[in-house]
């Protein structure tokens, strides 16, 4: 408990000070609320209709989680393939690095053509941005397995599968979790961008559509509330992935060892 | 006979039948590009003996061990094992670094070779526990390697090498990174394990005194090209080899002979 307080205390204090300054700034300068609402007004906008906002957040969270999950599984699989097959690593891996430079905003409309409106297109958008760090970190992790340990597996005649489960996957796990943490943050971005283009604009509206609608109505307070909701999705996913990584690695990896 | 919980994996020979392996080298050479790492090495290594290889850095002693172990290949000559090809799963290695898997417990590290050979979990873990007890680490079965000292990690590596009951044990400077006191302890431990289980042991080391303290025979190598420059029999009975043996005339005389051979080899290479 004291450790949690020691870790979470300082950043929470920073947030409290920032919110306080924000409120103070808005009050003192008298900025109109359609330009920048005060924290109090943002909270009020949320409290006004929390149900729809939370439902929209839930839809965005579903697409984010689904996109992230697919990116995680597919990313590790593709990364493994690229790391194990020399020809693929030389011929394909450099291109995956280039592919991730393609802006997802530009690709999103295309996804609507392929997947239609709604969850599939949004999930695909989240997946596309999230998958690249997973691939890159999986390849990196697998490629940097200690050659001395590989030799040990040679000596005792390990088969391909034994090598994968017993050596390569565990050795690459810290690196894979680094990729997954980055992917967690990116998945939300991909989802909201996807929603801007292919989200339903009716009672099934996700956060991205809530933001667009609120902007058209000049409800800046609602925009802020919706942004905070989408950010909460990202924080939560990031926290879950970090926690999972810590659980898996805490017994042995230096990054997760409790410092004495 | 019904299998007991500690009976060995089916892929490994019965310990009663696993006779030590003899190794014969005929004109073995190894070139790396223009560099002659080894040239014309011929040796008959009798089964069940502990043979030490000493020599300065770059004399090819590690390369020789790796060739015998099948981790490298000779570019000339050949190696035979009891007159035939290298038998599968008859060899074990230990290196200067313990090479433990950090994510595995000590017990599962020791059980690794049996696991890779396909032994069922209860059997391999019973054997690994047994082996850990023999290196005095029974209480550390569930610890992770990083919580152990360097000397303890090395003993885990030794237990892992011995858990398969190898017929030939190859040791590449296994205690080279340890402090002097821990090193002497492990030397005695190694001898105890070797005398309990019949096997051929080939030990590469930098230390003349360690070589003569442990071995039945000390092969001295000279660098550029790596070759044998002396072959010193050590007929001091193993029962008489306690740390105090290092000051006896028999011991001192062999140290001097090895020292002279090493210097001769280095001088020849410098010319």
Boltz contact constraints between the chains, C-beta under 6 A:
constraints:
  - contact:
      token1: [A, 148]
      token2: [B, 99]
      max_distance: 6.0
  - contact:
      token1: [A, 152]
      token2: [B, 99]
      max_distance: 6.0
  - contact:
      token1: [A, 155]
      token2: [B, 93]
      max_distance: 6.0
  - contact:
      token1: [A, 156]
      token2: [B, 113]
      max_distance: 6.0
  - contact:
      token1: [A, 156]
      token2: [B, 116]
      max_distance: 6.0
  - contact:
      token1: [A, 158]
      token2: [B, 116]
      max_distance: 6.0
  - contact:
      token1: [A, 162]
      token2: [B, 116]
      max_distance: 6.0
  - contact:
      token1: [A, 170]
      token2: [B, 103]
      max_distance: 6.0
  - contact:
      token1: [A, 251]
      token2: [B, 144]
      max_distance: 6.0
  - contact:
      token1: [A, 252]
      token2: [B, 102]
      max_distance: 6.0
  - contact:
      token1: [A, 252]
      token2: [B, 103]
      max_distance: 6.0
  - contact:
      token1: [A, 252]
      token2: [B, 144]
      max_distance: 6.0
